[in-house]
Amino acid sequence: MSEPEDVIDDIIRQWQSERPDLDAIPIAVFGRITRTYKLKQTHLRSLLGQFQLTPATFDVLANLRRSGQGARKTAGDLAKSSLLSTGGTTFRLDRLEERHLIRRVISENDRRVTYVELTNDGSALIDTVMAAHLAQESELLTGLDPAEVKELGRLLQRLEGSINAWGVASETGP
């Protein structure tokens, strides 16, 4: 059974008509990845809003939780593993601390170092939200069978590798 045509197919067809010398087929991949990401983010924001979280605050809580129960990280460590600026991380940590979801703990060995850890409330919240998040993501994938999900993950991994390799090659020159 073939998939119904959509706006991406229309865009490709228009480019093929107007510029047949160009290969517009990559739009089928990157256009759909972009549209899929935006749709997924809309659903994620809606879910997180039910818990008064944003994707960024969710990421901080999830980062701490997946590091193991009782894990501590510095704001710099959280920024690096969340791809946020340290200033952006500090802002989010302030909000989470106000809600008593995280606490800051000064290092016993070096008073210049402050660690961040989940509170019991923060740990309970992220466990609840993470379960809801993964259930939602599973629901979003129900149009694919398990083998297709696995294959799509594998293909996206290969695409990421291809893009990374291209970036390295383009930086080093011909």
C-alpha positions as CSV (number, residue, x, y, z in Angstrom):
1,M,0.0,0.0,0.0
2,S,1.5,3.3,-1.0
3,E,1.5,6.3,1.3
4,P,-0.9,9.2,0.4
5,E,0.8,12.3,-1.1
6,D,1.4,15.3,1.1
7,V,2.8,18.8,1.1
8,I,6.3,17.5,0.8
9,D,5.5,15.5,-2.3
10,D,3.9,18.7,-3.7
11,I,7.1,20.7,-3.0
12,I,9.3,18.1,-4.7
13,R,7.0,18.0,-7.7
14,Q,7.1,21.8,-8.0
15,W,10.9,21.9,-7.8
16,Q,11.1,19.1,-10.4
17,S,8.8,21.1,-12.6
18,E,10.6,24.4,-12.2
19,R,14.2,23.1,-11.9
20,P,14.4,19.6,-13.4
21,D,18.2,20.0,-13.3
22,L,18.1,19.8,-9.5
23,D,17.6,16.7,-7.4
24,A,14.8,17.7,-5.0
25,I,14.5,14.2,-3.5
26,P,16.5,15.1,-0.3
27,I,13.5,17.3,0.6
28,A,11.6,14.0,1.1
29,V,13.9,13.1,4.0
30,F,14.8,16.4,5.5
31,G,11.4,18.1,5.0
32,R,9.7,15.2,6.7
33,I,12.3,15.0,9.6
34,T,11.7,18.7,10.2
35,R,7.9,18.4,10.1
36,T,8.0,15.2,12.3
37,Y,10.2,17.0,14.8
38,K,7.9,20.0,15.0
39,L,4.8,17.7,15.5
40,K,6.5,15.6,18.1
41,Q,7.7,18.8,20.0
42,T,4.1,20.1,20.0
43,H,2.9,16.9,21.7
44,L,5.8,16.9,24.1
45,R,5.2,20.5,25.2
46,S,1.5,19.7,25.7
47,L,2.4,16.7,27.9
48,L,5.1,18.6,29.9
49,G,2.7,21.5,30.4
50,Q,0.5,19.2,32.4
51,F,3.4,19.0,34.9
52,Q,4.4,22.7,34.6
53,L,7.6,21.7,32.8
54,T,9.3,22.9,29.6
55,P,11.4,20.7,27.4
56,A,14.5,22.3,28.9
57,T,13.5,21.8,32.6
58,F,12.4,18.3,31.7
59,D,15.8,17.7,30.2
60,V,17.6,18.8,33.4
61,L,15.5,16.6,35.6
62,A,15.8,13.6,33.2
63,N,19.6,14.2,33.0
64,L,19.9,14.0,36.7
65,R,17.6,11.0,37.0
66,R,19.2,8.9,34.3
67,S,22.6,9.4,35.9
68,G,21.4,7.2,38.8
69,Q,19.5,7.7,42.0
70,G,21.3,10.2,44.2
71,A,23.5,11.5,41.3
72,R,25.0,14.9,41.6
73,K,26.3,17.1,38.8
74,T,27.6,20.6,38.5
75,A,25.7,23.2,36.4
76,G,28.6,23.0,33.9
77,D,28.2,19.2,33.6
78,L,24.5,19.6,33.1
79,A,25.0,22.3,30.5
80,K,27.4,20.0,28.5
81,S,25.2,17.0,28.6
82,S,22.1,19.0,27.8
83,L,23.6,21.2,25.1
84,L,22.5,24.3,26.9
85,S,24.6,27.4,27.9
86,T,25.7,27.6,31.5
87,G,23.5,30.7,31.8
88,G,20.5,28.9,30.4
89,T,21.2,26.0,32.8
90,T,21.4,28.3,35.8
91,F,18.1,30.0,34.9
92,R,16.4,26.5,34.7
93,L,18.0,25.4,37.9
94,D,16.7,28.5,39.7
95,R,13.2,27.6,38.5
96,L,13.5,24.0,39.5
97,E,14.9,24.9,42.9
98,E,12.0,27.3,43.5
99,R,9.7,24.3,43.0
100,H,11.8,22.2,45.4
101,L,12.5,19.7,42.6
102,I,16.3,20.1,42.8
103,R,18.7,21.3,45.5
104,R,22.2,22.8,45.2
105,V,24.8,21.3,47.5
106,I,28.2,22.9,48.1
107,S,31.1,20.5,47.8
108,E,32.7,19.5,51.1
109,N,36.1,19.4,49.4
110,D,36.0,22.7,47.4
111,R,33.5,25.4,48.5
112,R,33.8,26.9,45.0
113,V,32.0,23.8,43.5
114,T,28.3,23.4,43.8
115,Y,26.5,20.3,42.8
116,V,22.9,19.8,41.8
117,E,20.8,16.8,42.8
118,L,17.2,15.8,42.6
119,T,15.0,16.2,45.7
120,N,12.5,13.4,46.6
121,D,9.8,15.4,44.9
122,G,12.0,16.0,41.8
123,S,12.8,12.3,41.6
124,A,9.1,11.3,41.9
125,L,8.1,13.9,39.4
126,I,10.6,12.9,36.7
127,D,9.7,9.2,37.2
128,T,6.1,10.0,36.5
129,V,6.8,12.3,33.6
130,M,9.3,10.0,32.0
131,A,6.8,7.1,32.1
132,A,4.1,9.4,30.5
133,H,6.7,10.7,27.9
134,L,7.7,7.2,26.8
135,A,4.1,6.1,26.7
136,Q,3.3,9.1,24.5
137,E,6.3,8.4,22.2
138,S,5.1,4.8,21.9
139,E,1.7,6.0,20.9
140,L,3.2,8.3,18.3
141,L,4.9,5.3,16.7
142,T,1.7,3.1,16.5
143,G,1.5,3.7,12.8
144,L,4.7,1.6,12.4
145,D,5.2,-2.0,13.3
146,P,8.1,-2.9,15.6
147,A,10.4,-4.0,12.8
148,E,9.8,-0.6,11.0
149,V,10.5,1.3,14.2
150,K,13.8,-0.6,14.6
151,E,14.7,0.0,11.0
152,L,13.8,3.7,11.1
153,G,16.0,4.1,14.2
154,R,18.8,2.3,12.4
155,L,18.4,4.5,9.2
156,L,18.3,7.7,11.3
157,Q,21.5,6.6,13.0
158,R,23.1,6.1,9.6
159,L,21.8,9.5,8.5
160,E,23.3,11.1,11.5
161,G,26.6,9.4,10.8
162,S,26.5,10.6,7.2
163,I,25.8,14.2,8.2
164,N,28.6,14.1,10.8
165,A,31.0,12.6,8.3
166,W,30.1,15.2,5.8
167,G,30.7,18.0,8.4
168,V,34.1,16.6,9.2
169,A,35.0,16.3,5.5
170,S,33.7,19.8,4.7
171,E,35.8,21.3,7.5
172,T,39.0,19.6,6.4
173,G,38.5,20.6,2.8
174,P,38.8,18.7,-0.5
